[in-house]
């Protein structure tokens, strides 16, 4: 795992910023933050004072696969 990826996934602020800027989709953000719902993501976004973009349904499958791989390796530690 890349150290940069691990750092990104360990910081809710970075995940919220990436979603706010449109670099990741809402489903990716929800899973990266280990939330159960979009509503939890919105609450976190508000807590960090980020603008909330309109949700896109087209999260990249490759990104989702990468996240699952990274989270799997985190859980093994």
N, C-alpha and C positions, 0 to 999 in steps of 0.2 A: 504494500500500500504506500502511496506517496504521502509524505509528511504533510504537504499542502492540503491534500484531500482530508486527512485526519483532522487537521486544524479546522478546516472549513466545517466539517460535520460536528465538531465539538463546540461550536459557538453559535447559539441561536441568533445573535445579532447578524452574523455573516449570512446565515440562511435567509433571514428576513430581508436583508438588503438585496440579496440575489433575486428573491422573488419580486420585491418591489421594483427592481430594475428590469424585470422581464427576462433574466438570464436563466431562470428555472421556472417550471410550472408549479401550480399549487399542489398537485398530488406529490410531486417530488419533495416539496417543502414540508408537507404534512408528514411524509414518511421519514425524512431526514430529522425532523424534530421529534419523531416518535409519538406524534399525536394520533388521535382517533378520528378527528373530523376537521373539515374546513373551518368550522366555527372556532375551534381552538387556535388554528393558524391566525385567523383574523384578530383574535384577542391578543395573541403574542405580537402581531404586527402593531397593534395599537399601543401595547406596552412599550414598544421600541420607537414609537412615533413615526412609523413608516407609512407612506401612502399605500393604499391597497388597490392593486390593479384588478381589472375585470378578470375573472378566472378563465383560463383557456383549457379546453378539454384535450388538447393535442400534445401532452407530455411525451417526450421522446422515449421510446422503449429502451433505447440504448442507455439513456440516463437512468432510467428506473433499474435496469439490470446492474449498472455500475453502483448505484446506491445500495442495492441489496447485497452486492459483493462486499462493499465497504462495511456495511453494518454487520454482516456475517463475521467478518474478520475482527471487528470491534468486540462482538459478543464472545469470541473465542478467547480473548485476553483474560 
